[in-house]
Amino acid sequence: MAQVWKCSGLRWSDDGPVLVWSGGRRSVLGPGRRVAFRTDGAVRECVGARGHPCAVRAPVSGRSTGARCEECARLDRAHSVAADGIADDPRPYHVYLAWFGPGMVKVGITAVERGPARLLEQGAVCFTWLGAGPLMAARRAEELLRAALKVPDRIPYGHKRVVRAALPGSDTERAAEVVVLHARALALGAWPEALVPEPCQVVDHVRVFGLDGVPAAVGEVAELVPGGVVSGELVAAAGPDLHLATRRGVVVLDTRLLPGWELAAAGAGEEGELGVPVREFTAPQEGLF
């Protein structure tokens, strides 16, 4: 009988991207690493919330990136900073500007103690801090940029993936929009007094992600299905996404699709195989971003 594992998701560490498995096992991923698995179970089960298993082991869609049933998703979000579920968090927070491609800049917040981990998890190609201070001051700054400068706080992952193979070639070009927005943000008159401004120091992740010269992806895994096979050689990793060289070309696997499935190793004769639905990429529409 094949050994079966359950994946808890992708984490970013000093070693780069790491797949975490139930029981604490970790798989460090690097360029050239073969990623090959088959979904072993007949159904994908809810992963629960806040460290607790789902009470009813509810089935969830193979397309879901949350891997939670409706009730567990509600419980998880109720304790989320992103959903304003923790208004009295005493930790200091950073406000940041993150760039994912031309015309794709977002504002966000993250606990100072987390450092740049949140930016790596989102797949930010480059970023800079704007300021640091109490949670509610950071929230006000985030809202100020959305209202005054029309900077969004979310960019769909689908948009990020399409542009990764056509990024500007130099660090300076990639940083240009962030530099301009940083100056405009600090010049706003309603900047929260409790938030200490920080200088513009753009950090670039292109080499960290392995995106320098990466072949253009032809599509993305749309969902995992019972008995489905995914096999390919890792050529880049950004945020939760693994760019895999397969028989069909480079295809992006969002690792948030993995939790909730029982996974077994793919067979030796299935190298480069994709036995799951793949959504082909199309060029972004003019003016989309």
Buried (B, 14 or more C-beta within 10 A) or exposed (E): EEEBBBBBBBBBEEEBBBBBBEEEEEBEBEEEBEBBBBBBBEBBBBBBBEEEEBEEEBBBBBEBEBBBBEBBBEBBBEEEBEEEEBEEEEEBBBBBBBBBBBBBBBBBBBBBEEEBBBBBBBBBBBBBBBBBBBBBBBBBBBBBBBEEEEBEEEBEBEBBBBBBBEBBEEBEEBBBBBBEBBEEBBEEEEBBEBBEBBEBEBBBBBEBBBBEEBEEBBBBBBBBBBEBBBBBBBBBBBBBBBBBBBEBBBBBBBBBBBBBBBBBBBEEEBBBBBBBBBEEBEEBEEEEB
